[in-house]
Amino acid sequence: MKALCLCTLLSTSSTAFATIVEFETSQGSFQVNLFDQTTPITVNNFLRYVDQNSYQDSTVHRSVPNFVLQGGGFKYEGTIPLDRIETFSSIQNEPVLSNVRGTIAMAKLSNSANSATSQWYFNLKDNSVSLDATNGGYTVFGQVTTEQGMAVIDKIAALDRCGEVPVVNYTSSQCSDTSVDPDESNLVTVNNIVIIDADPTTAANLSPKSNTLIDNVPTPTPNPVPEPEKSSSGSLLTSLFLMVGIVGRRYRKKR
């Protein structure tokens, strides 16, 4: 019943029921076709954040080579650590489609299948074996529309990193320097996510791969599954961010 009420809330609160959105980032733009008909709860949830401008000027905060590129959780508000995006209630999982390269899916807490809120990730390779059946399956709700679009994502994924945070014009020595913090110019920013086609049937000609592993025992993977991280306060970064250089060193400086 709770999931039904949540679905109703999301469907009435989103002011647009779009299929194609454009990610405008500091490293280039690309389009994503959303699977409105297949994963309606997840698409409506994502569009709710879009409608509220929650993703505007947010940060791509996690890049794991040959795995995922993740964002939708944090913003740079002039200081380090980053500020968390305010989230709505978590949503019901919809593990219908497979986590293959070029798809966008929702991150969530470990051991909690229905915990997705604002954070999303792009699959940099076919992660179906590790993610389709893990933690109830990770919900794929769209795909990048062109190879040119994937080239932008691959470009971001190829950037240097401080811990798992992709950085621009920022060296590994600066990452370990406790006296110099990165600023907005050193982070990968999602300037905006905009709706460019509001027809909910534009995915009709696409052929996304179905998740056929959800009822099988998941295969162990050496990579951690993408998750939004917990924190004790909205102003503190999460356990993952506390381990990466550009955030952890801020706490060292304050001691």
N, C-alpha and C positions, 0 to 999 in steps of 0.2 A: 504493500500500500504506500509506504514511504517513497519508493522509487516512482510509482505512478504519479504521486503528487508532485514530485520534483520534476518529472517530465512535463507535466502540465504547466508548472511555474516557468520553466525555461521556454516553452513554446510561446507563452504569452508575453514574456518579458523581452524577447529579442525583437527588435524593430525591423529586421530584415531577414529573409530566408534565402540566403544567397548560396550559390554553388562555387563560383570562381572568385578567389581573393588574390590580391597582389601583396607580397611582402616587399616593402621598400626598406632596404638596409643600407648601412654606410659602405657596404662592399658591393652593392648592386641590387637589382630588383629581380623577382621571379614570381611566377603565378602558381597557384595551387588550386586544383579542382577538388571540391569537397563532396563527400558521398552522402548527400542529404537523405536519400531514400534508404540507404543501408544502415547508417549509424546516426539516426536523427537526434538522439539525446546528446551525443557528443558534439555534433555539428552545431546544434542550438546553443550548447554551453560555450563553445568556442566563439560563436557569433555574439554571444552576450558580452564577452570580454572585448570583442572588437567594437561593438556598439558603445561601450562605456569608455573607449579609448584607453583601456588598461594596458594594451601592448605598445602604445605610442611611446617612443623613446625608451623602450626597454632594452635589456642587454642579453646577448647570447652568452650564457654563463658557463656552458659546458661543451667541451669538444673532446671526444675520445676517438683517436684514429681508427679507421676501419670499423667503426661501430655507430655512434650517434653524434648528432649536433643538437644541443638542447637550449631552449630559451623559454620565455613566458613567465619567469618567476621573479625577476629583479629589475630594478632601475638604478641608474647612477644619478644621484641628486646633489652632486658636487663634492661628496666625501666618500671615503672608503671606511667601513664596509658599505656595500650596496644596500638599498632599501627594497624590502619585499613588496611585490604587487599585492594589493588587497584582493582576497579571493572570496568567491561565493561558496556555497555548500558543495561538497563533493557529489559526483554523479555516478549513476549506474554504469557498469562496464558493458561494452558491446564488442566482444572479441570475434567479429564475423570475418574480418579480412586479415591478410597476412602481412607481416612486417618485412616486406621486401624493399630493396633499394628504391629510393625516391619517394617513399610514402611518409606521411606525417602521422604521428600517433601521440597518445596522451601518456605522460609520465605519471607515476603514482607511488604511494608508499609501499614498502615491502610487506608481504603477508597481509595485504589489504586490497582485494580485487576492485572494490568500488570506492577508491579514494582519490581519483583524478580530480583536479581543480583547474588551475590555469596553465600549468606547464606542459609544453609539447616538445617533441623531438622529431628530427628527420633521420631516417635510416640511411646510413652511408653505404651499406651493403645489404645483402640478403640476411636478415637477422631472424628469419622465421624459426629456426631450430631453437634458438635461445630465448625468444620473446613470445612466440605465439601461444605457448602453453604455460609459461611461467607466471605465477601470481594471478592465475585466472585468465591469462592472456592479456596482452597490451593492445588497446583499441586503436586500430588504424582508421582514420576518418577522412583521408584525402591523399592526393598524390601530386607531385610536381608535374607540370604539364609538358615541359620540353627539356631536351638535353641542355639547351642553353641555360635554363633555370637551374639544373643540377650543377652546371659548371660554376655558378655563383656559390652554391652550397659547398661544393668541393673546394673552392677557393678559400672560403672561411675555415673549413676544416683543415686546410693545409697551413694556416697561420701558426706562428709560434704560440706557445701557451705558458701561462704562469699557473702551475698546477694543471688544472683542466680548463682554465679560462683562456679563450683565444684572445691574443693581444696584437696590436698593430704598432710598429715602430717602437718596440719595447723589448729590450734584450734580456737574455737569461740572467745576466749579472744584475740588471735593474730589478728583476723579480726578487732577488735575494737581498737587495739593498733596503735596509730598514728606514732609510732617511728620505726616500723618494717614492711617492705614490703615483700610480698612473692616473690620468684624467680621462675625460670622455673621449678625447681623440685617440686614446690607446685601446679603447674597448670597441667591440663590434655592436653597433646599435641597430635595433629594429626601429627605424624612424616612424613607421606606421604600417598597419595592415588595412588595406582598403578593399571594399567590395567593387568588383568591376563587371560582374554579370550576376543579376539577381534571379535568373531563371533556374529553378531547382531541378531541372531535367537535363542540364548540360552534361551530366555524367553518364547519360544513357548509352553513349557509344564507347565508353571505357570498359575495360575488362580486368578489373582488379583481381588479384589472386585470392582465393578463399583460404581462410584459416582451417586447415584440416588436422591440426595437431592439438587442438584445444582439449579434446577428450583423451589424449594420450599422456603418458608420463613424460615430463619435460627432460631434455638432455642437459646435463650440467654444462655450464659455460664458464670460462675463466674471467670473462668480463662481468662487472656488476651491471645489473639491470638499471635502466634510467629511472630515477625516482626524484620527486620533490623532497627536499630535505627538511627535517624538523628543526625548530628553534624554540627557545623558551620565551622569546619576545619578538614582536613584529619588527623591532629595530635592530635585532641581532641577526647575523648570518647563521646559516645552518651548519650542521656538522661537517658536510662536505666542504663548504667554503672555508671553514676554519682550518682546513688542512692545506689550502693552496696559498701560494706566496703572497699574492697581492692583497689578501685579506688577513691572513694569519699574522703577518708582520706588523699590521696596524695595532693588534693587541699586544705584541711584544713592545712596541714603542710606548704604549700607555703605562706599562708597569713602572 
